[in-house]
Amino acid sequence: MTFENGREVVIRVRGLAKSFGSHQIWDGLALDVYRGEILAIVGGSGQGKSVLMRVITGLIKPDVGDVELFGHDTKTLSAKDRLDIETRWGILFQDGALFSSLTVLQNIQVPMREHLDLPQAMMDDLAFLKLAMVGLPPVAAHKYPSELSGGMRKRAGLARALALDPEIVFLDEPTAGLDPIGASDFDQLIRKLQQTLGLTVYMVTHDLDTIFTVCDRVAVLADKRIVRTGSPSELQYHPNHPWIQEYFCGARARAAMPSAARAQAAMRPLLV
């Protein structure tokens, strides 16, 4: 295990660099993710937010740099150890990324079939339990992804991400494409699951409402590296980078702030 400031680091990234052709997206990127937190990764378009998630989970290889997961250097892991670690996280890609030819129940059971040796009846019971956890009715189990709304597809994808009772859940733009009410409901679901299950949540998002509502910390990706980490209020009140200033201190950010913080922000000019 690796600890930083008295907190367990479940993901540790150091010196990461990645290029696609002549375009370098990071150079010397460093990041720590602590157990039990909801961390948002934010940044402008083309900064490699989703790519970073894919590098951490092993779907893409970095050019240089080190990634530690649960204290293990991924470069030195055997194939078996790597597979064991992969069962300790779940991933929700944009729009759920469900298999279109499988029902919701079958989609949720895909990780179970790959990593567990369970009778079908037990997998059915577990899949229905995951459906209930994400707020979907039992009738959704036998529907195909094309028969679901966007919000239901995301919840079904989240149920699949929870199939193996993971310690970490990776979310890629979880509220993208949802209406404000649906996005708010999904935010509350994430927070409830995090608190109930003790999850660590690594979230790629641009949704300011999500950031101010449920995120404990934010990591800002700019200039080919993580330029700042801190709570949403810390980034808003003490911006140290032009992108942070524009993103966290503009009109949209003030509208997304909780009411108490918004009142405090409105008072700031009077207190200077």
C-alpha positions as CSV (number, residue, x, y, z in Angstrom):
1,M,0.0,0.0,0.0
2,T,1.1,3.6,-0.7
3,F,0.1,6.4,1.6
4,E,0.2,10.2,1.0
5,N,-0.7,12.7,3.7
6,G,-2.1,9.9,5.8
7,R,-4.4,8.7,3.0
8,E,-4.2,5.4,1.1
9,V,-3.3,6.0,-2.6
10,V,-5.1,3.5,-4.8
11,I,-4.0,5.0,-8.1
12,R,-0.5,6.6,-8.4
13,V,0.7,8.0,-11.7
14,R,4.2,9.5,-12.2
15,G,6.0,10.9,-15.2
16,L,3.4,9.9,-17.7
17,A,3.8,10.9,-21.3
18,K,1.7,10.0,-24.4
19,S,1.7,11.1,-28.0
20,F,-0.4,10.2,-31.0
21,G,1.8,10.8,-34.0
22,S,3.4,14.2,-33.7
23,H,0.8,15.4,-31.1
24,Q,2.0,15.0,-27.5
25,I,-0.9,15.2,-25.1
26,W,1.0,14.8,-21.8
27,D,4.6,15.3,-20.6
28,G,5.4,14.3,-17.0
29,L,1.9,13.9,-15.8
30,A,1.5,13.0,-12.1
31,L,-1.7,12.2,-10.2
32,D,-2.8,10.5,-6.9
33,V,-6.3,9.1,-6.3
34,Y,-7.2,8.4,-2.7
35,R,-9.3,5.5,-1.4
36,G,-13.0,6.5,-0.8
37,E,-13.0,9.8,-2.7
38,I,-14.9,11.0,-5.7
39,L,-12.3,12.6,-8.0
40,A,-13.2,14.6,-11.1
41,I,-10.8,14.9,-14.0
42,V,-11.5,18.1,-15.9
43,G,-9.8,20.0,-18.7
44,G,-10.2,21.5,-22.1
45,S,-11.0,19.6,-25.3
46,G,-8.1,17.5,-26.5
47,Q,-6.2,17.4,-23.2
48,G,-6.5,13.6,-23.0
49,K,-8.9,13.1,-20.1
50,S,-10.5,9.9,-21.4
51,V,-7.2,8.7,-22.7
52,L,-5.8,9.0,-19.2
53,M,-8.5,6.8,-17.9
54,R,-7.8,4.2,-20.5
55,V,-4.0,4.3,-19.7
56,I,-4.7,3.8,-16.0
57,T,-7.0,0.8,-16.8
58,G,-4.5,-0.7,-19.2
59,L,-6.6,-0.2,-22.4
60,I,-3.8,2.1,-23.8
61,K,-0.1,1.9,-23.2
62,P,1.8,5.1,-22.2
63,D,5.0,6.1,-24.0
64,V,6.8,6.5,-20.7
65,G,5.9,6.8,-17.0
66,D,4.6,4.6,-14.2
67,V,1.2,3.6,-13.1
68,E,0.6,2.0,-9.7
69,L,-2.7,0.3,-8.8
70,F,-3.3,-0.6,-5.2
71,G,0.4,-0.3,-4.5
72,H,1.5,-2.5,-7.4
73,D,3.6,-1.3,-10.3
74,T,1.7,-2.3,-13.4
75,K,4.9,-2.8,-15.4
76,T,6.0,-5.7,-13.2
77,L,2.6,-7.5,-12.8
78,S,2.2,-11.0,-14.1
79,A,-0.7,-11.7,-16.4
80,K,-2.6,-13.4,-13.5
81,D,-1.9,-10.6,-11.1
82,R,-3.0,-8.0,-13.7
83,L,-6.3,-10.0,-14.2
84,D,-6.8,-10.1,-10.4
85,I,-6.4,-6.3,-10.1
86,E,-8.8,-5.7,-13.1
87,T,-11.6,-7.4,-11.1
88,R,-11.2,-4.7,-8.5
89,W,-12.6,-2.0,-10.7
90,G,-15.5,-1.4,-13.0
91,I,-15.9,1.0,-15.9
92,L,-18.9,3.0,-17.2
93,F,-18.1,4.4,-20.7
94,Q,-20.1,7.1,-22.3
95,D,-23.7,6.1,-23.1
96,G,-23.2,2.9,-21.2
97,A,-21.3,1.1,-24.0
98,L,-23.7,-1.9,-23.7
99,F,-23.5,-4.9,-26.1
100,S,-26.5,-4.3,-28.4
101,S,-27.2,-7.9,-29.1
102,L,-27.5,-8.8,-25.3
103,T,-30.3,-8.0,-22.9
104,V,-29.6,-5.8,-19.9
105,L,-29.4,-8.9,-17.7
106,Q,-26.9,-10.6,-20.1
107,N,-24.8,-7.4,-20.2
108,I,-24.5,-7.3,-16.5
109,Q,-23.4,-10.9,-16.4
110,V,-20.6,-10.4,-18.9
111,P,-18.0,-9.7,-16.2
112,M,-19.3,-12.5,-14.1
113,R,-18.9,-15.0,-16.9
114,E,-15.4,-13.8,-17.6
115,H,-14.1,-13.8,-14.1
116,L,-16.3,-16.0,-11.9
117,D,-17.5,-19.6,-12.0
118,L,-21.1,-19.3,-10.8
119,P,-24.3,-21.2,-11.7
120,Q,-26.7,-19.4,-13.9
121,A,-29.3,-19.0,-11.2
122,M,-26.8,-17.2,-8.9
123,M,-25.7,-14.9,-11.7
124,D,-29.4,-14.0,-12.4
125,D,-29.9,-13.2,-8.7
126,L,-26.8,-11.0,-8.6
127,A,-27.7,-9.2,-11.8
128,F,-31.2,-8.4,-10.5
129,L,-29.5,-7.1,-7.3
130,K,-27.3,-4.8,-9.3
131,L,-30.3,-3.6,-11.3
132,A,-32.0,-2.6,-8.0
133,M,-28.9,-0.9,-6.7
134,V,-28.9,1.5,-9.7
135,G,-32.6,2.2,-9.5
136,L,-33.8,0.1,-12.5
137,P,-37.0,-2.0,-12.3
138,P,-36.8,-5.8,-12.8
139,V,-38.7,-5.4,-16.1
140,A,-35.6,-3.7,-17.6
141,A,-33.6,-6.9,-17.2
142,H,-35.0,-8.5,-20.4
143,K,-34.9,-5.4,-22.6
144,Y,-32.2,-4.7,-25.2
145,P,-30.2,-1.4,-25.1
146,S,-32.1,0.0,-28.0
147,E,-35.3,-0.3,-26.0
148,L,-33.9,1.9,-23.2
149,S,-33.8,5.6,-22.7
150,G,-30.4,7.3,-22.4
151,G,-30.6,7.5,-18.7
152,M,-31.6,3.9,-18.4
153,R,-28.7,2.8,-20.6
154,K,-26.3,4.7,-18.3
155,R,-27.8,3.0,-15.2
156,A,-27.6,-0.4,-16.9
157,G,-23.9,0.3,-17.7
158,L,-23.3,1.3,-14.1
159,A,-24.9,-2.0,-13.0
160,R,-22.5,-3.9,-15.2
161,A,-19.6,-1.8,-13.8
162,L,-20.7,-2.9,-10.3
163,A,-21.1,-6.6,-11.3
164,L,-17.9,-7.8,-9.5
165,D,-18.3,-5.6,-6.4
166,P,-15.4,-3.3,-7.3
167,E,-13.4,-1.0,-5.1
168,I,-13.0,1.6,-7.9
169,V,-15.5,2.8,-10.4
170,F,-14.3,4.7,-13.5
171,L,-16.9,7.0,-15.1
172,D,-16.5,8.7,-18.4
173,E,-18.8,11.7,-18.8
174,P,-21.6,10.0,-16.8
175,T,-24.1,12.7,-17.2
176,A,-23.4,13.7,-20.8
177,G,-26.6,13.7,-22.9
178,L,-29.0,13.6,-19.9
179,D,-31.5,16.3,-19.1
180,P,-30.9,18.4,-16.0
181,I,-33.3,16.3,-13.8
182,G,-31.8,13.0,-15.1
183,A,-28.3,14.3,-14.5
184,S,-29.1,15.4,-11.0
185,D,-30.7,12.0,-10.2
186,F,-27.6,10.2,-11.6
187,D,-25.3,12.4,-9.5
188,Q,-27.2,11.5,-6.3
189,L,-27.1,7.8,-7.3
190,I,-23.3,8.0,-7.6
191,R,-22.9,9.7,-4.2
192,K,-25.3,7.2,-2.6
193,L,-23.4,4.2,-4.0
194,Q,-20.1,5.7,-3.1
195,Q,-21.2,6.2,0.5
196,T,-23.0,2.8,0.8
197,L,-20.3,0.7,-0.8
198,G,-17.2,2.6,0.1
199,L,-16.3,3.1,-3.5
200,T,-13.5,5.2,-4.9
201,V,-14.9,7.1,-7.9
202,Y,-12.7,8.4,-10.8
203,M,-14.8,10.6,-13.0
204,V,-14.1,12.3,-16.2
205,T,-16.6,15.1,-16.5
206,H,-17.2,18.6,-17.8
207,D,-20.5,19.0,-15.8
208,L,-20.1,21.8,-13.3
209,D,-23.3,20.7,-11.5
210,T,-21.8,17.3,-10.9
211,I,-18.5,18.8,-9.8
212,F,-20.1,21.0,-7.2
213,T,-22.7,18.5,-6.1
214,V,-20.8,15.3,-5.5
215,C,-17.0,15.6,-6.1
216,D,-14.6,15.7,-3.2
217,R,-11.6,16.7,-5.3
218,V,-10.9,18.0,-8.8
219,A,-7.7,17.4,-10.9
220,V,-7.2,19.9,-13.7
221,L,-5.6,18.7,-16.8
222,A,-3.9,21.4,-18.9
223,D,-0.5,22.2,-20.4
224,K,0.2,18.5,-20.8
225,R,0.0,17.8,-17.1
226,I,-2.1,18.0,-14.0
227,V,-1.7,21.7,-13.1
228,R,-3.9,21.7,-9.9
229,T,-5.8,19.5,-7.6
230,G,-8.2,20.6,-4.8
231,S,-11.8,20.8,-3.8
232,P,-14.2,22.6,-6.1
233,S,-14.3,25.6,-3.7
234,E,-10.5,25.7,-3.5
235,L,-10.2,25.9,-7.2
236,Q,-12.9,28.5,-7.5
237,Y,-11.6,30.8,-4.7
238,H,-7.9,30.3,-5.4
239,P,-7.4,29.8,-9.2
240,N,-3.8,29.7,-10.2
241,H,-4.2,29.0,-13.9
242,P,-6.0,30.9,-16.7
243,W,-8.1,27.8,-17.6
244,I,-9.1,27.3,-14.0
245,Q,-10.1,31.0,-13.7
246,E,-12.2,30.8,-16.8
247,Y,-13.9,27.4,-16.0
248,F,-14.4,27.8,-12.2
249,C,-15.0,31.5,-11.9
250,G,-17.3,32.3,-14.8
251,A,-21.0,32.8,-14.8
252,R,-21.8,29.1,-15.5
253,A,-19.7,28.0,-12.5
254,R,-21.4,30.6,-10.2
255,A,-24.8,29.2,-11.3
256,A,-23.7,25.6,-10.5
257,M,-22.5,26.5,-7.0
258,P,-24.5,25.4,-4.0
259,S,-26.7,28.2,-2.8
260,A,-24.7,28.9,0.4
261,A,-21.4,29.1,-1.5
262,R,-23.1,31.3,-4.2
263,A,-24.2,33.7,-1.5
264,Q,-20.7,33.8,-0.1
265,A,-19.2,34.4,-3.6
266,A,-21.6,37.3,-4.1
267,M,-20.4,38.9,-0.9
268,R,-16.7,38.6,-1.8
269,P,-16.5,41.9,-3.8
270,L,-18.1,43.7,-0.8
271,L,-15.5,42.2,1.6
272,V,-12.4,43.2,-0.4
